[in-house]
Amino acid sequence: MQKVARLLEIEKIISEENISSQEELLKRLKKSGITCTQATLSRNLHQLGVIRIPSDSGGYKYSLSDSSKQIGGSGLNKNIISVIRSVVNARGLVLLKTIPGHASSTAFIIDNAGRFEIAGTIAGDDTVMIIPRDNITASQVHSCLEMIFPGFRDVVKKE
């Protein structure tokens, strides 16, 4: 479970800050209460698909690669939020209820986000069943869905 928390924190830090080295990222993780070795961090960066890109200051910074970012940079993910009606946790699974006809497209985005926490989805007409990997909690799936669909937590709070 520490691995999942570490991966989520790495993703959050890289998304919000200009991190230029593994040493800098290790220090930032330590401030967040997460310790790991450089070798572990390197494996985690590879697993997340993190790349280095030119920064505005002339150096390089870490970034999530296009394959590890949310699908549809055109705002598709934000539009999906409007079709989600409710979220139910049931025996380790997470069920999303959508407007009829939208479960398939919602599941497609979740599956293609390439999240390590989610083993897969099954979609009906208005329901998506999200199947997490072993030892992944519903809370961690919710955090993952927030990364895929920014604003997801607001939808959950409304229900």
N, C-alpha and C positions, 0 to 999 in steps of 0.2 A: 504494500500500500504506500510505502514511502516513495517508491518509484513513481507511482501515479502522481502523487503530490508534487514531487520534484519536476516531473515532465510538465505538469500544468504551470508551475511557477516559472520554469525556464521559458515556456511559451509566452507567459504574461510579461515577463521582464523584457524579452526580445521585442515583443510587440509595442511596448510602451517606452522603451529607453534605447539610447544609442550605445550599444555594447560592442567594443572593438576587439576584445580578446577573451580567451577562456579564463585567464587569471581574473580579469575584471568581473566576469560572470560568476566565478566561484565566490568572490568577495560579496557580490550582490545577493547571491543565494544565501550566504552565511548570515547576512543582515536579516534575511527573511526566516532564519531559523533552520535552514536546510544545509547540511554538510555532505559533501561527497568528494571523491578523488577526481583528479584531472582526467584519468582514464575513463571513469564512469561518466563524467560530463561529456567527454568526447563521444562515447557511444550513444548517450542520450541525444546529443546534437544531430548525430547521424540518423538516429531513429525518427527524430522530428522533421528531418529534411531541411535542416537549417543550412543556409548558405551565407557567404560574405559578399556584400555589395558595396560599391563606393558610397561613402558618406558625404554630406555637404561640406565637411571640414577638410576634405582631400584625402582622408584615410579610408578605412573600411569599417563596416559594421555588420553585425549578424542580422539576418532577416529570415523569416519563414519563406521557403521557396513557394512558387506558384502552386505546386502540387500539394503542399501542406496547408496552404491558406484556404479559406472558404471558397467553395465553388461559386462562380457567378459574380465577379467583382462589379457587375452592372447593377447590383442592388437586388438580385434575385432572392438572396437569403433574407433581406429585410421584408420583401413582399410575402415570403412564406410565413413570417410571423403573423400576418393578418389572417391566415387561414387556420391557425392553430386555435382550437376552442378550449381544450383542457388537457391536463397532464395527470396521469394516475400511476402511482408506483404499486406494483403487484408482484409479490414473491420474487424480488430481484429483477424484475423486468420493468421497463418504463413504457407506458402506453400514451401515445399522443392521439387525441381526438381532433379531427380536422373538419372543415367544411366538406360535404360529400364531393368526391371526385378529385380531392387534392392530396390524399394520403400517398399515392405513388410518387408524385413529384417531391414531396417532403422526404420520403424514404430515399429517393435517388440522391438528394443532396447530402443526407446523413451518410449514406454508404460511400459516396465519392469524396467525402471530406477526409477519408483515410485516417480517422481517429483510432488510436491504439486501444482506447477504452471500449469501443463498440465492436462486437464480433460481427453484427449484421442486423438487418431489419427485415420485417415481413409487413407488407402493406395490403390493406383491403381497400375499400372505397373511401372510408372516412376514419380509419384507424391505422396507426403505425405501431407495431410492436418492436421495441428496441431491445436487442439482446446484448447485454454487456458481457465482457470477458470475465473469467473467474476472478474472484476477489475484488471486483469493481462494485462500489456501492451506488445506490440510486443518486445520492448526492454528487458523486463524481460524474455520473452520466449527465446530471443537470448542468454541472460546470462545463462539461464537454459541449452540450447543446448550446450553452451561452456563447461559447467560442465559435460555434458554427453559425448560430443565429443571434447576433448581437441584439439584446433587448428581450431575449427569451425569458429571463427571470421576471421581467415585468408582466409578461403574459401569465406566468405561473402564479404570481402574487394576486392577480385579479380574480383567479378562480377560487 
